[in-house]
Amino acid sequence: MAEIPSREIAASPHTLWTVNPLAAPHLGLDKLIVHQRWLIAAGADHTILIADICAKLTAGPRAVPIEQRVVRYEHYLSRACGLPATLLRGSSFQQSTSYQQRLAEITAARQPCHNRADNIEPSAIQAAMHTLDPEFLGVDAILLDHLQAPTMPGRYLSQSRQVVVITAGICRDNRGRPLHESTPRTRITIQDDAATLTRKVKQMLMPSPKESLEGAINPVLEHFRWSVFPWTDEAVPVHMASGGYSFFRSQPELAMAYHEGRIQPSDAKTALLIMLSARLQKIQTLLQTQCESASERSGKVED
C-alpha cells in the first residue's frame, strides 16, 4: 500500500469502488471484487458506492427495480462476498445541498454557453458525478476496470491532490468481450437457475490449448481464475484426457494442464459448471435467507 498516499499521516488509505445497480449482480464483477479483497487485506479503509441515483438517471423509461437491485447488491457484497467495507448509497449524500451545488458548477463548466442547464444529458450528469464523488468523499484511490482508467487520472483531481487510480485489468464476459459490451445472455448472474447456468457455460468461448498458450482470451480459464479459485478452499476435480481425475488448487496449475493438452475443453467446462453451480446455490440460499429475514423484520415493524 506504500504507493497509495493517505490524506492524513499514519491513516489507512481510503479507497473507493463504484458499482451501478442497473444490471443484476453477476460474476463478471468477480475480478474487481477480488481486487477489493486484496486492497482491504493490505489495510485500505474501503468504501463501496452503490450508485442508485446514477442508475435511475440512466435507466430511462425501462422498468428497472432499482431499489430491489440496490438491496440485493448490499446483501451480495457484504454477506455472500464477505467484503468488510463501508457500503454507501449515492442517495445518502448526492442529494445534499453542498453536493448539488458542486455538481451544478462542474456540469455548467462542461456545457457550451448556449446550452441550458436543464438540457444536460443524463450521461453528462453521470460523468460529472463520477468526477465529484471521490473529491466529495475524500478518497485517496479509486478502483477501475482497465478500460475506464485512461480517461480517469485527469478527471479525478481534487482541490489538493490527484486521486490514485488502481486498475484491475479488463473484465470479460462468456464470449471474451469486455464487460461493457456484454449482455444478460453473455454473463452469469447470481440469480441464474441450473438450466440457464448450464446453457451459458456450454456456450462459453473455449480456444484450443495452442491458442490459449499463445495468449488468446479464454473465458473458461478466466472464470476459473476469478470466479472459482478465490471462492473455495477445496481442490477442483477435473477429468483428464488420459482417464481419471486430477485435483487442482490454483488456476495457473489448471491452465498449464489445459495448455499441455491434458484436459479436454468439454471436461474443463464440466468442471467449471460443477464449481459455479455449487457457488451460485450457496449465494442464492444466503440471499433468500437474508430477504426473508428482512421481510419478517419489516412485518414486525408494521404490526
Residue frames relative to the residue before (quaternion, step in Angstrom):
aa qw qx qy qz dx dy dz
M 1.0000 0.0000 0.0000 0.0000 0.00 0.00 0.00
A 0.4059 0.7475 -0.4618 0.2515 3.60 1.24 -0.04
E 0.6796 0.4997 -0.3017 0.4443 3.60 1.09 -0.62
I 0.6517 0.4481 -0.3273 0.5170 3.60 1.26 0.05
P 0.1958 -0.8076 0.5438 0.1171 3.62 -0.12 1.21
S 0.3437 -0.7274 0.5581 0.2032 3.55 -1.12 0.69
R 0.5665 -0.6072 0.4382 0.3440 3.55 -1.18 0.55
E 0.7667 0.2632 -0.1492 0.5662 3.57 1.18 -0.53
I 0.5668 -0.6111 0.4362 0.3390 3.55 -1.07 0.78
A 0.8553 0.1102 -0.1245 0.4908 3.56 -1.00 0.97
A 0.5317 0.6127 -0.4240 0.4026 3.61 1.22 0.24
S 0.5451 -0.5968 0.4672 0.3583 3.56 -1.18 0.52
P 0.5297 -0.6134 0.4637 0.3579 3.62 -0.99 0.69
H 0.3083 -0.7359 0.5759 0.1781 3.56 -1.01 0.84
T 0.0588 -0.8201 0.5688 -0.0196 3.58 -0.48 1.22
L 0.1783 -0.8012 0.5695 0.0438 3.55 -1.17 0.66
W 0.0068 -0.7394 0.6727 0.0277 3.52 -1.19 0.75
T 0.1827 -0.7881 0.5829 0.0754 3.56 -0.92 0.96
V 0.0413 -0.7893 0.6125 0.0088 3.56 -0.90 0.94
N 0.3105 -0.7397 0.5732 0.1669 3.55 -0.98 0.95
P 0.2961 -0.8033 0.4908 0.1617 3.63 -0.51 1.13
L 0.2896 0.7726 -0.5176 0.2266 3.59 1.14 0.50
A 0.7390 0.3036 -0.1850 0.5723 3.57 1.09 -0.75
A 0.5749 -0.5756 0.4465 0.3725 3.57 -1.18 0.52
P 0.6053 -0.5528 0.4056 0.4043 3.64 -1.07 0.58
H 0.0211 0.8141 -0.5765 0.0669 3.57 -0.87 0.94
L 0.6388 -0.5775 0.3701 0.3484 3.55 -1.27 0.46
G 0.4846 0.6544 -0.4359 0.3833 3.58 1.25 -0.11
L 0.6393 0.5267 -0.3151 0.4632 3.58 1.25 -0.39
D 0.4412 0.7439 -0.4367 0.2475 3.60 1.22 -0.29
K 0.6249 0.5484 -0.3515 0.4304 3.59 0.94 -0.81
L 0.6814 0.4700 -0.2812 0.4856 3.58 0.93 -0.89
I 0.6432 0.5206 -0.3270 0.4564 3.59 1.03 -0.74
V 0.6427 0.5105 -0.3266 0.4686 3.60 0.97 -0.80
H 0.6350 0.5172 -0.3329 0.4674 3.60 1.00 -0.75
Q 0.6334 0.5175 -0.3391 0.4647 3.59 1.06 -0.65
R 0.6003 0.5421 -0.3544 0.4693 3.58 1.07 -0.67
W 0.6464 0.5123 -0.3150 0.4696 3.58 1.01 -0.81
L 0.6457 0.5239 -0.3235 0.4515 3.60 0.93 -0.87
I 0.6764 0.4929 -0.2884 0.4651 3.55 0.90 -0.96
A 0.6477 0.5172 -0.3141 0.4630 3.58 0.99 -0.85
A 0.6763 0.4850 -0.2845 0.4759 3.60 1.15 -0.63
G 0.6701 -0.5476 0.2837 0.4132 3.59 1.29 0.06
A 0.4342 0.7094 -0.4638 0.3053 3.59 1.20 0.18
D 0.3459 -0.6571 0.6264 0.2372 3.53 -1.25 0.63
H 0.0543 -0.8819 0.4669 -0.0344 3.54 0.12 1.35
T 0.1240 -0.7724 0.6211 0.0481 3.54 -1.10 0.88
I 0.1651 -0.7462 0.6368 0.1022 3.54 -1.08 0.83
L 0.1796 -0.7861 0.5874 0.0691 3.55 -0.66 1.16
I 0.1669 -0.7650 0.6171 0.0779 3.57 -0.63 1.15
A 0.2486 -0.8450 0.4637 0.0954 3.53 -0.13 1.38
D 0.0426 -0.8423 0.5373 -0.0011 3.56 0.42 1.21
I 0.6283 0.5264 -0.3448 0.4574 3.61 1.03 -0.68
C 0.6484 0.5052 -0.3120 0.4765 3.59 0.97 -0.86
A 0.6304 0.5386 -0.3363 0.4466 3.58 1.00 -0.78
K 0.6650 0.4934 -0.3038 0.4712 3.58 0.96 -0.82
L 0.6229 0.5444 -0.3373 0.4493 3.58 1.09 -0.69
T 0.7725 0.3750 -0.1809 0.4794 3.57 0.90 -0.95
A 0.5137 0.6599 -0.4201 0.3523 3.60 1.23 -0.22
G 0.2122 -0.8063 0.5232 0.1764 3.57 1.10 -0.68
P 0.8118 -0.2646 0.1871 0.4858 3.58 -1.03 -0.75
R 0.4924 0.6764 -0.4344 0.3338 3.59 1.24 -0.19
A 0.4006 -0.7153 0.5249 0.2286 3.54 -1.01 0.88
V 0.1248 0.8013 -0.5673 0.1436 3.56 0.29 1.28
P 0.3630 -0.7473 0.5113 0.2199 3.64 -0.68 1.04
I 0.1680 -0.8453 0.4990 0.0913 3.57 0.43 1.24
E 0.6716 0.5085 -0.3169 0.4359 3.59 0.80 -0.96
Q 0.6494 0.5080 -0.3192 0.4672 3.59 0.95 -0.82
R 0.6501 0.5110 -0.3135 0.4669 3.56 1.01 -0.82
V 0.6255 0.5399 -0.3390 0.4499 3.60 0.99 -0.82
V 0.6633 0.4973 -0.3006 0.4715 3.58 0.88 -0.93
R 0.6513 0.5120 -0.3197 0.4598 3.57 0.96 -0.84
Y 0.6359 0.5150 -0.3255 0.4738 3.60 0.98 -0.80
E 0.6397 0.5309 -0.3318 0.4459 3.59 0.93 -0.85
H 0.6844 0.4660 -0.2823 0.4845 3.58 0.88 -0.93
Y 0.6670 0.5257 -0.3100 0.4274 3.56 0.90 -0.93
L 0.7246 0.4524 -0.2610 0.4496 3.59 0.75 -1.04
S 0.7320 0.4257 -0.2480 0.4706 3.58 0.92 -0.86
R 0.7669 0.3681 -0.1939 0.4886 3.60 0.91 -0.89
A 0.7555 0.3922 -0.2307 0.4714 3.57 0.57 -1.14
C 0.7475 0.3641 -0.2131 0.5131 3.59 0.97 -0.84
G 0.3331 -0.7942 0.4601 0.2159 3.58 1.24 -0.29
L 0.3201 0.7588 -0.5111 0.2460 3.60 1.04 0.68
P 0.2421 -0.7762 0.5642 0.1438 3.63 -0.56 1.10
A 0.3210 0.7451 -0.5015 0.3004 3.54 0.57 1.24
T 0.5111 -0.5844 0.5149 0.3635 3.54 -1.33 0.17
L 0.1785 -0.7802 0.5925 0.0914 3.58 -0.64 1.12
L 0.0286 -0.8165 0.5727 -0.0669 3.52 -0.69 1.17
R 0.2941 -0.7321 0.5850 0.1879 3.57 -0.93 0.90
G 0.5607 -0.6043 0.4423 0.3533 3.55 -1.05 0.72
S 0.6476 0.5475 -0.3152 0.4260 3.57 1.01 -0.79
S 0.5772 0.6041 -0.3815 0.3953 3.61 1.21 -0.28
F 0.8168 0.1489 -0.0957 0.5490 3.61 1.19 -0.34
Q 0.6174 0.6033 -0.3524 0.3614 3.61 1.09 -0.52
Q 0.6662 0.4725 -0.3117 0.4855 3.59 1.24 -0.18
S 0.4423 0.6953 -0.4567 0.3351 3.59 1.27 0.09
T 0.6416 -0.5477 0.3756 0.3837 3.58 -1.18 0.52
S 0.6723 0.5035 -0.3084 0.4465 3.59 0.88 -0.93
Y 0.6499 0.5053 -0.3209 0.4683 3.60 0.99 -0.80
Q 0.6812 0.5017 -0.2942 0.4447 3.57 0.84 -0.96
Q 0.6211 0.5356 -0.3429 0.4581 3.58 1.08 -0.66
R 0.6725 0.4760 -0.2943 0.4843 3.58 0.93 -0.90
L 0.6270 0.5369 -0.3360 0.4535 3.59 1.03 -0.78
A 0.6455 0.5193 -0.3156 0.4627 3.58 1.00 -0.84
E 0.6343 0.5304 -0.3276 0.4571 3.59 1.04 -0.77
I 0.6790 0.4963 -0.2901 0.4566 3.56 0.92 -0.92
T 0.6927 0.4679 -0.2889 0.4666 3.58 0.84 -0.94
A 0.6322 0.5273 -0.3390 0.4554 3.61 1.04 -0.72
A 0.6486 0.5248 -0.3120 0.4545 3.57 1.03 -0.81
R 0.7147 0.4506 -0.2535 0.4710 3.58 1.10 -0.64
Q 0.6415 0.5419 -0.3257 0.4344 3.59 1.22 -0.37
P 0.5157 -0.6025 0.4996 0.3484 3.61 -1.07 0.68
C 0.6384 -0.5801 0.3484 0.3667 3.56 -1.08 0.74
H 0.6954 0.4918 -0.2915 0.4354 3.60 1.01 -0.71
N 0.6085 0.5484 -0.3609 0.4459 3.60 1.25 -0.16
R 0.3756 -0.7151 0.5460 0.2224 3.54 -0.92 0.90
A 0.6116 -0.5860 0.3925 0.3584 3.55 -1.14 0.69
D 0.6902 0.4868 -0.3021 0.4420 3.58 1.01 -0.74
N 0.6369 0.5098 -0.3369 0.4701 3.60 1.29 0.06
I 0.3852 0.7383 -0.4750 0.2846 3.56 1.28 0.17
E 0.4632 -0.6878 0.4907 0.2676 3.56 -0.90 0.97
P 0.5950 -0.5824 0.4128 0.3692 3.61 -1.08 0.68
S 0.6301 0.5416 -0.3427 0.4384 3.59 1.03 -0.75
A 0.6429 0.5132 -0.3201 0.4699 3.59 1.08 -0.73
I 0.6329 0.5136 -0.3259 0.4790 3.59 1.04 -0.74
Q 0.6443 0.5231 -0.3155 0.4601 3.55 0.97 -0.87
A 0.6492 0.5119 -0.3181 0.4640 3.59 0.94 -0.86
A 0.6516 0.5084 -0.3127 0.4681 3.58 1.00 -0.81
M 0.6344 0.5220 -0.3292 0.4654 3.58 1.05 -0.73
H 0.6356 0.5187 -0.3276 0.4688 3.59 1.00 -0.77
T 0.6349 0.5168 -0.3210 0.4763 3.57 1.14 -0.64
L 0.7230 0.4760 -0.2370 0.4411 3.55 0.93 -0.96
D 0.5981 0.6331 -0.3687 0.3249 3.59 0.92 -0.87
P 0.6889 0.4688 -0.3198 0.4510 3.66 0.73 -0.88
E 0.6365 0.5174 -0.3209 0.4735 3.57 1.06 -0.77
F 0.6866 0.5001 -0.2851 0.4441 3.57 0.84 -0.99
L 0.7340 0.4174 -0.2240 0.4867 3.58 1.03 -0.80
G 0.4326 -0.7251 0.4474 0.2948 3.61 1.25 -0.06
V 0.2582 0.8108 -0.4800 0.2136 3.53 1.04 0.88
D 0.3692 -0.7233 0.5436 0.2123 3.58 -1.12 0.73
A 0.8092 0.0103 0.0399 0.5861 3.60 1.04 -0.74
I 0.1855 -0.7655 0.6065 0.1083 3.55 -1.17 0.66
L 0.3294 -0.7269 0.5724 0.1883 3.55 -1.15 0.70
L 0.0159 0.8126 -0.5784 0.0701 3.56 -0.77 1.08
D 0.5379 -0.5406 0.5300 0.3708 3.50 -1.36 0.33
H 0.6433 -0.5671 0.3612 0.3662 3.56 -1.10 0.77
L 0.6691 0.5077 -0.3145 0.4424 3.63 0.97 -0.74
Q 0.6462 0.5132 -0.3252 0.4619 3.60 1.16 -0.48
A 0.6038 0.6687 -0.3293 0.2825 3.54 1.06 -0.81
P 0.6388 0.5804 -0.3764 0.3367 3.68 0.74 -0.87
T 0.7444 0.3918 -0.2323 0.4883 3.61 1.00 -0.72
M 0.5896 0.6533 -0.3490 0.3220 3.58 1.19 -0.24
P 0.6285 0.5758 -0.3907 0.3475 3.66 0.74 -0.82
G 0.6971 0.4629 -0.2830 0.4687 3.59 0.97 -0.78
R 0.6584 0.5209 -0.3097 0.4464 3.55 1.17 -0.50
Y 0.7357 0.4139 -0.2325 0.4831 3.55 1.01 -0.82
L 0.2800 0.7444 -0.5451 0.2651 3.54 0.50 1.25
S 0.2167 -0.7541 0.6059 0.1312 3.57 -0.70 1.05
Q 0.6941 -0.4658 0.3312 0.4377 3.55 -1.26 0.03
S 0.7565 0.4070 -0.2072 0.4681 3.60 1.07 -0.64
R 0.8184 -0.0808 0.1187 0.5564 3.60 0.93 -0.80
Q 0.5433 -0.6149 0.4603 0.3390 3.55 -1.25 0.32
V 0.4162 -0.6942 0.5340 0.2443 3.53 -1.05 0.85
V 0.4506 -0.6876 0.5027 0.2673 3.58 -0.94 0.91
V 0.2352 -0.7607 0.5913 0.1282 3.57 -1.03 0.83
I 0.1268 -0.7765 0.6157 0.0430 3.57 -0.77 1.10
T 0.1588 -0.8069 0.5633 0.0804 3.58 -0.72 1.03
A 0.2645 -0.7844 0.5500 0.1106 3.54 -1.11 0.79
G 0.6066 -0.5464 0.3742 0.4399 3.58 1.14 0.37
I 0.6123 -0.5630 0.4096 0.3747 3.56 -1.29 0.18
C 0.2999 -0.7282 0.5894 0.1800 3.57 -0.87 0.96
R 0.1925 -0.8192 0.5375 0.0545 3.59 -0.86 1.00
D 0.3941 -0.6870 0.5494 0.2664 3.54 -1.28 0.42
N 0.7731 -0.3795 0.2456 0.4450 3.59 -1.29 -0.15
R 0.7025 0.4283 -0.2583 0.5063 3.57 1.24 -0.38
G 0.5829 -0.6128 0.3600 0.3938 3.58 1.26 0.13
R 0.5181 0.6413 -0.4198 0.3796 3.58 1.25 0.15
P 0.6202 -0.5216 0.4093 0.4192 3.61 -1.17 0.44
L 0.6262 -0.6103 0.3388 0.3472 3.52 -1.01 0.88
H 0.6421 0.5354 -0.3450 0.4267 3.62 1.01 -0.68
E 0.6706 0.4546 -0.3017 0.5026 3.60 1.26 -0.21
S 0.4976 0.6794 -0.4161 0.3430 3.58 1.27 0.00
T 0.2321 -0.7280 0.6244 0.1621 3.53 -1.38 0.21
P 0.6861 -0.4610 0.3371 0.4507 3.63 -1.21 0.16
R 0.6510 0.5166 -0.3194 0.4554 3.60 1.17 -0.47
T 0.7543 0.3769 -0.2091 0.4951 3.60 1.16 -0.44
R 0.7003 0.3357 -0.2984 0.5549 3.59 1.17 0.43
I 0.4305 -0.7009 0.5155 0.2400 3.56 -1.13 0.68
T 0.1961 -0.7823 0.5811 0.1087 3.57 -0.61 1.12
I 0.5916 -0.5924 0.4100 0.3619 3.56 -1.20 0.49
Q 0.6621 0.4985 -0.3040 0.4698 3.60 1.27 -0.20
D 0.4180 0.7281 -0.4655 0.2802 3.63 1.22 -0.06
D 0.3616 -0.7130 0.5538 0.2329 3.57 -0.98 0.85
A 0.7505 -0.4213 0.2644 0.4351 3.57 -1.31 0.15
A 0.6712 0.5001 -0.3085 0.4518 3.59 0.91 -0.87
T 0.6604 0.5041 -0.3056 0.4652 3.58 0.97 -0.86
L 0.6456 0.5155 -0.3178 0.4652 3.57 0.96 -0.87
T 0.6438 0.5271 -0.3227 0.4512 3.58 0.93 -0.89
R 0.6627 0.5061 -0.3079 0.4581 3.58 0.90 -0.90
K 0.6867 0.4930 -0.2958 0.4448 3.58 0.87 -0.91
V 0.6562 0.4918 -0.3209 0.4739 3.60 0.98 -0.74
K 0.6489 0.5174 -0.3221 0.4555 3.60 0.93 -0.85
Q 0.7115 0.4508 -0.2539 0.4754 3.60 1.07 -0.72
M 0.4227 0.7202 -0.4623 0.2981 3.60 1.24 -0.02
L 0.4986 -0.6167 0.5205 0.3164 3.51 -1.14 0.73
M 0.0150 0.8008 -0.5965 0.0515 3.59 -0.90 0.96
P 0.2135 -0.7957 0.5546 0.1171 3.63 0.00 1.25
S 0.6054 -0.5574 0.4232 0.3792 3.56 -1.21 0.50
P 0.6773 -0.4797 0.3480 0.4359 3.61 -1.19 0.34
K 0.6561 0.5069 -0.3211 0.4577 3.60 0.94 -0.83
E 0.6663 0.4968 -0.3062 0.4642 3.60 0.91 -0.89
S 0.6425 0.5249 -0.3186 0.4585 3.57 1.02 -0.83
L 0.6594 0.5107 -0.3016 0.4619 3.56 0.97 -0.89
E 0.6881 0.4730 -0.2742 0.4770 3.59 1.12 -0.65
G 0.6802 -0.5379 0.2773 0.4136 3.57 1.26 0.17
A 0.4049 0.7062 -0.4922 0.3084 3.61 1.20 0.15
I 0.5312 -0.6267 0.4642 0.3310 3.56 -1.06 0.75
N 0.0698 -0.8006 0.5951 -0.0091 3.56 -0.77 1.07
P 0.2784 -0.8073 0.4937 0.1641 3.62 -0.04 1.24
V 0.6052 0.5559 -0.3699 0.4333 3.61 1.07 -0.64
L 0.6906 0.4559 -0.2760 0.4890 3.58 0.87 -0.93
E 0.6223 0.5382 -0.3393 0.4560 3.58 1.09 -0.68
H 0.6485 0.4981 -0.3205 0.4782 3.59 1.03 -0.74
F 0.5970 0.5264 -0.3657 0.4825 3.58 1.07 -0.62
R 0.6780 0.5300 -0.2973 0.4135 3.57 0.89 -0.96
W 0.8254 0.2635 -0.1073 0.4876 3.57 0.80 -1.04
S 0.7767 0.3666 -0.1806 0.4792 3.62 1.08 -0.62
V 0.7151 0.3990 -0.2567 0.5134 3.60 1.25 -0.08
F 0.7835 0.3961 -0.2273 0.4213 3.58 0.29 -1.26
P 0.6676 0.4884 -0.3454 0.4432 3.68 0.92 -0.62
W 0.7345 0.4456 -0.2126 0.4655 3.59 1.23 -0.41
T 0.7402 0.3292 -0.2297 0.5394 3.59 1.21 0.22
D 0.3258 -0.7233 0.5748 0.2009 3.54 -1.19 0.63
E 0.5884 0.5924 -0.3504 0.4242 3.55 1.32 -0.14
A 0.5201 -0.5969 0.5009 0.3497 3.57 -1.21 0.51
V 0.3910 -0.7294 0.5211 0.2086 3.58 -1.06 0.79
P 0.2579 -0.7838 0.5427 0.1569 3.64 -0.59 1.08
V 0.0011 0.7876 -0.6151 0.0362 3.57 -0.92 0.95
H 0.4272 -0.6893 0.5221 0.2641 3.59 -0.92 0.92
M 0.2982 -0.7835 0.5267 0.1405 3.55 -0.85 1.01
A 0.6208 -0.5701 0.3946 0.3660 3.56 -1.18 0.61
S 0.6873 0.4843 -0.2744 0.4666 3.59 1.11 -0.65
G 0.6214 -0.5211 0.3417 0.4749 3.55 1.32 -0.11
G 0.7608 0.3315 -0.2635 0.4918 3.55 -1.14 0.60
Y 0.4588 -0.6727 0.5144 0.2689 3.54 -1.35 -0.05
S 0.1590 -0.7237 0.6571 0.1388 3.52 -1.32 0.50
F 0.2984 -0.7518 0.5659 0.1599 3.55 -1.17 0.65
F 0.1472 -0.8133 0.5624 0.0231 3.55 -0.73 1.15
R 0.2184 -0.7963 0.5558 0.0965 3.55 -1.03 0.87
S 0.7736 0.1963 -0.1527 0.5828 3.59 1.27 0.11
Q 0.5838 -0.5997 0.4213 0.3494 3.54 -1.18 0.56
P 0.6359 0.5196 -0.3654 0.4383 3.67 0.88 -0.69
E 0.6278 0.5331 -0.3315 0.4602 3.57 1.05 -0.76
L 0.6756 0.4767 -0.2881 0.4830 3.59 0.92 -0.90
A 0.6488 0.5279 -0.3208 0.4445 3.59 0.95 -0.89
M 0.6461 0.5174 -0.3301 0.4539 3.60 0.95 -0.77
A 0.6330 0.5214 -0.3322 0.4660 3.58 1.01 -0.79
Y 0.6530 0.4916 -0.3164 0.4815 3.59 1.03 -0.71
H 0.6372 0.5354 -0.3271 0.4475 3.59 0.95 -0.87
E 0.7041 0.4599 -0.2520 0.4788 3.57 1.06 -0.77
G 0.5352 -0.6640 0.3853 0.3525 3.59 1.28 0.05
R 0.4719 0.6914 -0.4343 0.3327 3.57 1.24 0.25
I 0.7266 0.2988 -0.2088 0.5824 3.60 1.31 -0.14
Q 0.3623 -0.7221 0.5486 0.2151 3.56 -0.88 0.95
P 0.6190 -0.5615 0.3894 0.3872 3.64 -1.08 0.64
S 0.6660 0.5098 -0.3158 0.4436 3.61 0.89 -0.88
D 0.6564 0.5018 -0.3075 0.4719 3.59 1.06 -0.73
A 0.6156 0.5308 -0.3448 0.4695 3.58 1.08 -0.68
K 0.6618 0.4972 -0.3065 0.4699 3.59 0.97 -0.83
T 0.6291 0.5345 -0.3372 0.4526 3.58 1.01 -0.78
A 0.6593 0.4990 -0.3053 0.4724 3.58 0.95 -0.89
L 0.6438 0.5176 -0.3200 0.4639 3.58 0.99 -0.83
L 0.6419 0.5313 -0.3208 0.4502 3.57 0.95 -0.88
I 0.6522 0.5174 -0.3171 0.4542 3.59 0.91 -0.87
M 0.6997 0.4733 -0.2757 0.4586 3.59 0.87 -0.95
L 0.6761 0.4790 -0.3012 0.4719 3.60 0.94 -0.84
S 0.6076 0.5546 -0.3508 0.4474 3.57 1.06 -0.73
A 0.6615 0.5003 -0.3039 0.4688 3.58 0.92 -0.91
R 0.6663 0.5032 -0.3106 0.4542 3.58 0.95 -0.84
L 0.6759 0.4927 -0.3042 0.4560 3.59 0.87 -0.91
Q 0.6146 0.5438 -0.3525 0.4497 3.61 1.02 -0.69
K 0.6496 0.5043 -0.3138 0.4747 3.58 1.00 -0.81
I 0.6537 0.5135 -0.3112 0.4606 3.58 0.94 -0.90
Q 0.6938 0.4858 -0.2857 0.4483 3.57 0.81 -1.00
T 0.6350 0.5166 -0.3286 0.4711 3.60 1.01 -0.75
L 0.6630 0.5065 -0.3013 0.4616 3.58 0.94 -0.90
L 0.6893 0.4746 -0.2893 0.4647 3.59 0.86 -0.93
Q 0.6150 0.5364 -0.3479 0.4615 3.58 1.05 -0.69
T 0.6472 0.5112 -0.3106 0.4725 3.56 0.99 -0.84
Q 0.6513 0.5179 -0.3125 0.4582 3.57 0.97 -0.87
C 0.6672 0.5027 -0.3009 0.4600 3.59 0.94 -0.90
E 0.6529 0.5091 -0.3161 0.4632 3.57 0.99 -0.82
S 0.6429 0.5158 -0.3167 0.4695 3.58 1.02 -0.79
A 0.6511 0.5112 -0.3113 0.4667 3.57 1.00 -0.84
S 0.6463 0.5168 -0.3175 0.4630 3.59 1.01 -0.79
E 0.6464 0.5194 -0.3164 0.4607 3.56 1.01 -0.81
R 0.6538 0.4955 -0.3161 0.4766 3.59 0.98 -0.84
S 0.6369 0.5239 -0.3275 0.4612 3.58 0.99 -0.80
G 0.6536 0.5254 -0.3066 0.4503 3.57 0.98 -0.86
K 0.6497 0.5182 -0.3175 0.4567 3.56 1.00 -0.82
V 0.6383 0.5232 -0.3345 0.4549 3.56 1.03 -0.78
E 0.6621 0.5106 -0.3062 0.4552 3.56 0.95 -0.90
D 0.6415 0.5188 -0.3321 0.4572 3.61 1.01 -0.72
